[in-house]
Amino acid sequence: MVGAGCLLPTAVSRFGFSGSPLPGSRLAVRLDLTRSVATLPRDFMGLGYEISSVARPGLLSDQNSAYVGLVRTLGTHGVIRVGGNTSDYASYSATGFPVSSPEGKTGSVVNDAVLQDLGRFLEATGWQLIWGLNLGSGNLENAIQEASVVTRATRDHLLAFEIGNEPDLFSRVHRQTHYGYDDYLREFRIFRDALRKSDPGISFAGPDVARETPWVRKFATDEDKNIKLLTHHYYRDGARNPTSTIDELLHGDPKLTPMLVELAAISQSSGLPYRICETNSFSGGGKPGVSDTFAAALWVLDFMFTLASAGCAGVNMETGVNQLGFISSYSAIGDDEQGHYRATPEYFGMLAFAQAAAGEILRCSIEGTDRDIKAYATRLDRNHVVLTGINKERSSDVTLALERDLSSSFRAGSAIRLFGPTIESKSGITLGGATVSEAGSWEPVQIEEIARTQGQFEVSLPRASAVIVNLHL
């Protein structure tokens, strides 16, 4: 987190300083320091992988120092979720040859060596694990063996097991067309009881649905004493859909808010946290020219704040090889499959969130606009508030201005900016004027001092950019 006490000199960029706002609309930010809408869990941050990624020796390993660095730069606490479509074709073999396979093919194979590597990777990053077991093929004995080895390999880093990936879609691929929630619950309980007989301390999450949010409500009622986490998936759209454009990605999704409202209500009534454990821009590996551009950085920053503000316990952004066998366009961590890794545009959006999101989320709004411009605020402690502004507009520069009474509450401020050359850019993205090194490290080099302008804290927010403002009471 960037503090006011570590201001660095920097040249004036195209953004200007708060005392010299860019031309454009002046938008009033209303912030209530007394009202919290949610508390951010320290393990909110997450990445999601197909099981076929784990089957690639050396990828999720403590020896992969660049990858470890990229994960740790996102946070020292987080959650890795391993599952995906390939998990319902996969199998475990103690000494077998590891196989990374697309869905519906020969089936991925994980062995003791790659699972032990995963355990050391979690130890090196400090992150936890959600592991998905194969319900699609229904090999219970193999699932028991796999769960036992995963448990031993990952130890205290194991958060929970899921049983089956997107079972609400099983009627299309793994089961008969009449397969429904009651069928899933019956099968889940068979696996649950057998796994618990083998390991009485085992923990579960679910139902890991793709679309059927009502399954989550039923599952929370039927299994509330047997699970520790409710899980759901979300994608903005499909990669093959011609409407999956940058404009669609940056505009609000009308189906997201109702889903989150329902999940929050289920969570509150059941006392179980919920996590969006598989998600990204467009399903099927993302849309080239959209999911791998700076637009994705702005989208994911807004998306993660939207989830956190809705009481979500965490989010796992899909990355790496997808169910079709190629590296997804939406991957936060780029992979040339030759041992070289890099921070992609989406990674920078996640990194920006990591700098801004901790403590309590405060009630915050921008008055008088229905444009794609957002503001969020978090309170780290009684004396430190972080304001994040996101401008997803292509052509509108604005200035954010705290209300005068509120501005008088703060004594100092500093800001870093999330910037890309254009909204379509795939490279040249910076946060705080800095990129992410090949070793996965990042430090800001451009930190702007924020001063009052006529008694108010103001900060420019140019088109297609974001700003993180640290304010100190």
N, C-alpha and C positions, 0 to 999 in steps of 0.2 A: 504494500500500500504506500502510495506516495504521500509524504507529509509536508506541511508547510515549512518545516525546519530544514528541508533538503532541497531548497530552490537552486536550480542551476542556471547559469547564464545561457541565453539562446538568442539566435538571430530572429528578427520578426519574420514569421512565415506568411503565407497567403491568408492565414486565419486572422492575424492581428491579435492584439491584446484586448483584455476586457475594456480598457479605457478607450479603445478605438474600434468599436464594433463595425462589422461589415454592413453595408446597406441592406435593407430588407425589413421584414416585419419584426416588431418588438413584441415578444410574447411573455406574458406574466406567468410566473411559476408560483403556484400555491403549494405550500409545504406546511404540514401540521406536525410540529415537534412532539406533540403529546399523544399522537395516535399511531400505533403500530398495526400494520395489516398482516404481518407474518414475521416469523423468525427463521433466518437462514440456517439450516443444518450445516455443520462444517464439512460434511461429505456430500454436499449438493452436487458438486462437479462430478461428471462421469463420462466415460467413453464406452462404446459398445462394439463388440466383435462377433463375427461369425466364429463358430467353433473351428472352422477351417483355417482361421488365422493362428489359433493355438497349435494346430498341427504343422505349422511351418517352423521347423527347428531354428532357434536363434532369434526369432522375432521378439516374443515376449519373454525376454531373458535379461538377467542382471548384467550379462556381458554385452548387451546391446546398449552401450553407454549413451549414445545420442538419443535413442528412443526413451530411455529412462529419464534423461534430462528434459526432453520435451514434455513428458507426463508430469514430472515434478514441478516444472515451471508453471503448469496450470494449477498447482496446489499440492500441498503436502498431505492433504486428506482428500480422498475421492473414492469412486467406486468403478471398477471394471466389471462390465456385464458380458459374459460369454454365452452365446446362444444362437439365435437366428434360425433361418430355415434349414441351414445345413445341420443343425443339432438334431433334427428329427430323422436324419439319415446316418448319423455318425455312430461310431462304436469305440469301445476301449479295448486295447490289447496291451498287456503289461510289457511285453518285449517286442511287439509287432513293429513294423516299419510305419512311421507316421505318414499319413496321407492327407493332403489338403484337396478336397474335392467339392465341386459345385453341387447344388441340390439335385437330387434325383439321379445322380450318377453312381459311382461305385461306393460312395459314402466316405466321409472323412474318418481317419483313425487317429486317436490320440494314445500315446503310450506313457509309461512311467517317466521317461526322460523329459518330454515336453511339459508334463504336469509339474515335475520338480522344478523345471526352469520357470514356469509360471509362478510357483511359490516364491522363488528367489526374486523374481521381478516385482512381485507385490511387496516383498520385504524391502527392496531397494527404493520403491516409490512411496511406500507407506499407505498405499491404497487397499481397499477391500474388494471382495469378489462376490458377484452373483453368478452362479453356474447353472446352465440349463441342461437338463437330462432328457434323453431321447424317449419321448412318449409315442412318437409317430410310428416307429417300428415295433414298439412294445416289448422289447427284450428286457424284462425285469431283472433277471440275474446279472446281465451286463451292466445295467444301471446301478445296481447295488455295488458291484466291484468298482465301477468308475467313481461313484460318490465316496467310497472308502478311501481311494487313492487321492482324490481331490482334497478331501478333508485333511489327510495326513500331510499333503504337500503344502497346503496353504494355511493351515493352523488358525491362528487368531485373526487372520485376514479374511476368513470365509464369513460372509454375511448371511447367505441363504442359497438354497437350491430352488430352481423352478423346474416344474415337470411339464414338459411340452412347450413348444413355441407356437403362439397364435392358434390355440386349439379351437377358437371360434371359426377358423377357416379349414378345419380338418375335413369337413364334408366335401371340400373341393379336391382333396389330394390324398389324405391318409385313411379316411373312413368312408362309410356309406353316406349318401346324400341326406339321410335323415338325422345324422349325428348332431346332437345338441348339447346344451349345458348339462343336463342330467347324466348324459353319457360320459361327458368329461369328468364330472364330479365323481362318478363311480370309479373311473379309471385312476383318477388322481388319488383317491383314497386307498386303492389297492397298492399303488406305488408308495404312498405315504406310510402306510402301516408296515410294509416290508422294509422300507428304508429305516424307519424308526426302530424296528425290531433289531436291525443290524447295528444301528447307532442311535440310542435313545436321546442323545443331545442334538440331533440334527434339526436345522431350522429351514423353513420353507417360505417362499414368496409366490404370488400368483394373482390372478389366473393368466397373466401375460397375454391379454387379448389384443387383437389388431384393431377391432372396431366396436365390438359388442360391450359397451360400457355397462349395460344391465347385468352382464355376467359378473362384473366386479361387485355389484351390490349383492347379488345372490351368494357369491363366493365369500364375501365378508361376513355374511350371516351364517352360512353353513360351516365355515372353517375358521371362525374368528379366534378360537382357542389354539389352533394348530399352525397359524402363520404369523409372521412378524412384519410382512410388507405386502401391500397391494401393488400390482404392476399392470401397466397398460402401454400400448405403442401409439405412435402418431407420426404421420407424414403429411406435409402440406398438400401433395398431389403425387401423381405418378410420373416417372421420368419420360414415358412414351407419350404422355398427353401433350398435344400441341399447345395447350393453354398454359403449360408449365414454363412460364417466362420469368424474367427478372421482375416485371411489374406485378405479376401474381404473387411472387415470393415476398415482395416488400409491402404489399397491401395486406390488411388484416384478413384472417381466415374466419368466415362466419361460423364455421363448425367447431372452432377451437374453444371459444369461451363457454358455450353450453356444456361441452365435454368436461372442462375443468370445474365448472360449477357443480356438476353432478358428482365428479370424483371427490371434490372437497367436502360435499355433503355426506358422501359415503364414509369418507375418512373420519369426519367429525362424529358421526353416529356410531361407528364401529370402534373408534379409538385406535385404528390402524393407519399408519402413514401410507401415502401412495407415491409411487415413482413412475415417471415416464421413462421406462428402461430401454426402449429402442425407438429412436427417432432421428430424423434429419429432414432435409428439404424435400426431396422427391424420391419416392421409393423406387427400387430397381437400380440403385447405384448412383442416383442423382442425374441431373441434366447438364451435360457439358455446355460451357458457355453461360451457365446460370449458377449452378451449385458450386463451381470452382472460381467464382469471381468475388470482388469486394462486396457485391450485394449480399453474399452469404454471410460476410462478417457482420454487417449491419443487422441482417435478419436474425442471426443466432444470438446476438447481444440482446435484442429486443425480446426474442422468444424465451430466452432463459430468465429474463426478468419477469416476463408474463407468467411463466410457470411458478416462479418463486413467490410472486405476489398472490397467486391463487392457492398458496399453502402446500404446494408440491414439495415432497421431501428430497427430490433430486431428479437428475436427467442424465441419460446416457446417449451421447451423440455417436451414431454409428460411424465407424472409420475402418479403413483397411480393405482387405479383399471382401467382396460381397458374395451373396448366395449364388451368383452367376459365374464366379471365378475370376473376376478382374477387380482391380483397385478402383473403388468408387470415386466418382467426381466430387462427392460431398465430403471426402475424407478430411478430417481436421489435421491429421498427420500424413503428409504426402510420402509415398513409397514408390521408388522406381524399380523395386524388386531386384535391385542389384546391391542392396545394403546401404542405400543412401536415403535419408529421411529429411523432411523439411516441414516448416510451419506453413500451412496453406492459408488463404484468406479467412476461411472459417475458424481456423485456430486463433487468429488475431481477435476475432469477435469473442471467443471463449476466454482468451487471455484478458481482454478488456473487462469482461464480467468478473473475472477473478480479482481484478484490482478494485472493483467497486462494490462487490457483493459480500457483505459480512454483517453479522449482528442483526438488527431489526430493520425490516422494510417499513418505511414511514408512508403515511398517506400523502400522495404527491400528484399534482395534475397541472396541465397547461390550460390556461383559460382562453376561450374564444377561438379555438381552432379544431377543425376536423381533418387536418392534413396528416400525412404520415410522419409526424414529429412527436416524439415521446420524451417523457422525463420520469426518472425514478430516483428515489432517495433511500439511502440506508444510514442507520445510526450505529457506529461502531461502539461508542461509549457516550457518556453524557456530554462530552466536549468535542466530539468529532462526527460530522455528518458528511456523507459523500453524495453528491448530486450527479446523475448521469443523464446527459441529453443525447438523443439519437435523432438525426435528421435523415430520413429515408427518401426525401424529395429529390428529384433530379435537377430542379432549376430554382429552388427557393432558398435563399440565405435568410437566416433569422438571428435574432438576439434574444437570449433567455434572460429574464430579469426577475430576481427574487423580490417579493413584495417589500416595500420600504420598512415596515415594522419588523419583518423577519430579517432583513439585511442588517438591521441594527443589532441583532443578536450575535452576529459573527464578527470576530476581530481580524481574521486573516483567511486567505484561501490560496490554493494553487491548482493548476489544471494540467492534464495531459490529454492528447488528442489521438483518436483513431482515424487514420487517413489512408486513402488510396488515390492513385492518379486519376482514375475515373471509376464509375460504379461497375464498369465491365472489366476492370483490371484484374489480372491473375497474378501479378507480381508488383513489387514496389510498395507494398502495404507496410505501414509503420504504426507503432503505438508509442506515444511519447517520443516521436522522432527516431525510434530505433527499430531495427528488425530483430528477428530471433536468430541466434548464431547456429552454425552447423552442429554445435554440441548441445543445442537446445536451451541455451541461456538467454536471458533478456534483462536489460536495464534501461530505463528511460534516459534520454539525453536532452530532451526539450521539455522543461517544466515551466509553465507560465505563472507568474505571480498575478493573483487576482486582487484588484483594488476596487474600492467603492467608486462609483460614478454618480455624482450628485446624490450621495447618501444611499445608493443601491449597489448590490453586487450584480453585475451584468457580465455575460460571457457570450461571445459570438459563436454561432453554430451554423457553419456553411452547409450548403447542399451536400448530400451524400457524405456525411461525416458523423463522428460522435465525439463527445467530450466528457471527461471525468473530472469533476471539480471537488477537491477536498476543502471543506469549510470547518473552521475551528471556532468554537464558542469562547 
